[in-house]
């Protein structure tokens, strides 16, 4: 017997249906919802739990917009949430994804910051982006300048804002600093390398393959360490003449964490922003005392989710750097939205470089 599923709205909520038989209408009411297709998750697990289904998109309410998406960014956070491992994993069922770009097709009452026809992008902790259309709060989206392609905007918005937070807030990188970036050819890593190099920092990057090493060099890494061939701690200390680095940007987690700390200068900054290999063991007081270093986890949402001014300033700097060529967006992998499971398999295999985008299927 097939399992009956409630339809899912693009704001991540379940569309419950209620019928009052005593007042059942003799004429159909005006339909205020639109049927589109989306990827849904009804249980946690592997890529196979990503299902391609019809959903309903309602009309925007006060302060909301409806967006027809041109492209959707894929983030490793999507994988954590699908697996049920992230502390912000939404209740089941839900539509995954937190970033994208598209064209506004409707605005709700009170919206003055944007209008129908505007091209906008968003990076929000509110899931729901793996859909042809979705509802968002107007204050969550930022304008995409005509000089930036919407597909590039979708690819760079979340990862680029993350890079901005890492370079400006987690630790302020300045000319003359030496930094270590793990996963230097990854979605955030390659932007960190380009941006930090443009600032004037010396960038050391770690990668897993020779192909990724070549890309990291192109993206501004002055020194590239191939993890399977070299001990990255020994190599970093050799490069820095035993001094260590001002900051380590680590999205790998468990496998690199202790070594990252060993690479720091005294009073350096350990900035974690992902845990691709798992959560590190808790720090001991003895570890902290050894170098009196600073340890933080930097999340873009904590800086921009409730701060519209900060979001607009960061997005403006990001898109300006893209338009001027300071940042070169690598859209290295494209998948149809209906094939999101294949995209998840690719990113989990760590065989991808640069950014991955999902393109909504045309129906």
N, C-alpha and C positions, 0 to 999 in steps of 0.2 A: 504493500500500500504506500503510495507516494507521500512524502512529508509535506504538510501544508505550511507555507511560509507567508508571513505577513509582508506586504509590500514595504519597501524602505524609501524614505525621503532622502533628498541629497543633503539635508542638514544633519544626517546621521541618526535620525529618529525613525521609529517604526510607525507606519501609517495604519493605525487601528481603524477598523470599519465598524460603525454602529448603526443598526437599523431599528427604528421604532415602528413595529408592525401596525400599530393602531393608527399611525399618522403617515403611512407609506404614501408618497406623492403619486398623483395620477399623471403628472407631467414631469419629465426629467428636469432637474435643476441645471443651471448653467455650469458647465464644467470649468473650474478655475485652475485645473492642474494639467500638466503636459506629461505625456509618457515619453521617456527616453531610456537609454540603456546605460548600465553602469556595472562595475565590478563590486561584488558584495562578499562579505565574510560572515558566515553563520556559525563557524567554530574555529578555534585556534588550531594551527598546524602548519604544514608545509605549503608550498606554492599551489598545491592541488585544491586548497580550500577557497581559492579565488574564483568566484563564479560570475559569469556574464549573464545579467538578468535585466528585465524591465523594471523601472522604478518610476515614481511620480515626482514631478517637480512642481511645487505650488507657486502661487504668485508671491512676490516679495512683500513682506510686512513693513511696518514703520522702520526706517533706517536701513533697509536691506536692498540688495540688488539681485538680479538673476543674470548669470553669466553663461554664455555659450563658449565652451572652451576650445581653444585652438591647439593647445599642447599642455601636457601635465608632467611635472617633474617627478622623478622617482628618487626616494631618499632611503638610506638604510634604516631610518626610524620606521618606515613602512613595514620592513621585515620584522623588526622587534615587536611592533604592535600586532602583526599577523600571528606571530608566535605566542603572543600574550605575555611577553617578557618586559615590556616598557611600563614604567609607573603611570603613564598617561594613556595606556591602552584603553580604548573606549569599550563600553558594554556591547555585547553581541545582540543582534547582528548590526553591522555597520558597513559604511563605504570607506575604504582606506584612502590615504593620500592627503597631503597638506600644502601642496604648491601647484601653481599653474598660471596660465595666462589666457585671455580670451576677450570677447566683445560683449559689452553690457547690452542685454536685450530688453530689460525692464527694470524700473526703479520703484521702490516703495515710497509712501508718504514721508516727507521730511528730508529726503536725500537732496543735498545741494552740492556735495563735493564731486559728483560725477553725473554723467547723463547717458542716455541710450546712445549706442554707437561708439562710446569711448573704449579704447584698448587699455586694459589694466592687467596687473599681475598681483599675486598674493603669495604670502608664505605664512600660514596660520597653523596654530596647534589644534584648530578645529578640523577634524577629518571630514572627508567627503569629496575629494578632488577626482577620484577615479570614476568620473561620470561625464557624459556628453554635455550636460548642463547641471548647474548647481546654484544654490542660494548662499549668499555671503552677506555679512554686515558691510555696509559701505565704507566704514572706517578701517576695514581690513585690507582694502585694495589700494594699490598705488598706480599712478599713471605710467604707461610705457611710452617713452618718446618715439617719434616716428623714425628716428635713427637706429632703433633697436628692433630687430625682428621678434615677433611674438613667441616663436619657438625658442629663440635664444633667451628671451625673457623668462619663459617657463623653466628652462634648463638652469638658469643662473640665480633666480630670485632667492630661493631658500639657501642654497649653498653659498651664494655671494653675500647675503646678509649674515650668514654664519661666519664667513671669513672676515667681514667687517667687524663683527663683535669680537672675534678672536684677536684681531690686530689692533683694535682700538680700545677694547674694554677688558678682555681677559688679561692681556698684557699689551702695553702700548709700544709697538715696534718702531724703532727710530733708526736713522742712518748710523751705520757703524756697529749695530747689534749683530750677533751671530745666533741663528735660531735653528732648531731641529724640527722638521716636519715629517711625521710618520705617514705612510700611505700617500706619498708625494704626488702620485699620478691619479689619485682618487678624485671623487666629485668635489670635495672641499679642498683637498690637498693641492691640486694643481692651481686653484685660484689663490690659495695662500702663498704658494711659491711665486707666482707672477706678481702679486700685489706687494709682498715683502721685498722682492728684488727691486721693484720700481721705487720703493721707499728708500732703498740704499742699504738694506741688510744683507749680510752674507747668509745664504740659505743652504743648509744641509738637509737632504731628503733621503728617506729610506723607501725602497721599492722591493717587489718580489720577483720581477722578471727583467730580462735585458731590454725587452720592448718598452716596458714602463720606465726603465732607466733613460732610454733615449727621449721619451716624452718629457720626463722630469727635467732633463737638461734644456730642452726647448722652452720649458716653462720657467726658467730662471734659476734652477738649482745650480749652485756653484760646485757642490760636491754631492755625488749620488752614491749611496751605499746599497749594494745588492745583498739583501738579508741572508740569502741561502749561501753566499760565498764569504761573507765577512761578519765579524762580531761588531755590531754597530757601536757599542760602548767604546771598544778599543779604537775604532776608526775615528769616532768623534773626538776623543781625547788626543789622537794623533793630529787631526786637522787643526784643533784649537791649541796645540802645544801644551796640553794638560790643563788648560784653564776651564774647559767646559763651555756651555752655552747659556745665554741669558734666559731662554725660554724653550720649552719643549711643547709642541702641539701634538697631542696623542689621541687618535680616534680608534686605535687598535685595542687598548685596554690591557687585559690580563697578560698577554704574551710579551708586551714591551714595557710594562709599567715600571718594574724595578730597574730595568736598564735605563729607562728615561730619567729616573731620579739620579742615577749614577752619572748621567751626562751633564747635570746642572752645575753651574757655578754656585758658590755660596750666595745665598739670598736670591737665587734664581726662581723662576716661575714654572711650575708644572701645571699645564692647562689641558685638562681632559675634556674631550667633546664627543666621545663615542666609545663603544665597547664591543667592537666587531668580534673579538676573540673571547669575550666574556668579561665579567666584572672583576677588577683587581681585588686582591686581599686588602682588608682595612689597613691603613697606615698605623704604625706604632709611633709612640712619642720619641723613641730612639731614632727612628728614621727621620722624623722632622728635625730633631735636634742636631743631626749630623751635619746639616748644611744651612739650617734655619731658613729653609725654602718656603715658598708660598704655593699652595695647592688649591685649585679651583676647578669647577666644572662650568663651562660656558655654554649657555643655551640661548639661541636667538630670541625665543619667545619671552624669556625673562626680562629682556631689554626692550622689546618692541610691541608685545601683545597688548599692553595697556598704556602705551605711550605713542600716540599718533605722531607727535612732532619728531620723536626719535626715529620712528619708522620712515617718515618722509625724507628726513635728512640722510639717513643711511641708504635708502633706495636711490635718492638723487645722486649721491656720490658713486654708488655702484654702477648705475646706468651711464653716468658720465664717463666713467673709466672704460666701460664696454664700448661706448660710442667713439672714444678717442683712441681705442686700440691698446690702452694700458692693460686691459684684461681681454684675453682672447678666449671666447667661450667655445669649449670643445663639446659639441653635440656628437659624440662618437657612436652612440647607439640609439636607434629609434625602433619602437615596437608599436603595433596597433594596440589601442586600449584593450580590446577583446583578448589580446595575447599577453596580458599583464603577468600571467604565471611564468611565461618564458623570460620576461624581464627580471622577475624575482630570482629565478634559477641562475641567470647570468650574473647578477650582482652578488649573490651568495657564494658563487664559485670563485669570486675575486679575480675573474678574468676580464673585467671591464676596466676601462680608463675613461677619465673625463666624466661627462654627464650623460644620463639616460633619460629619454623622454618618451612618453606615451602619447600617441596621436589618436584622438577620438575617431572611431569608425564612422564613415559617411553612410547613412542609410536612406 
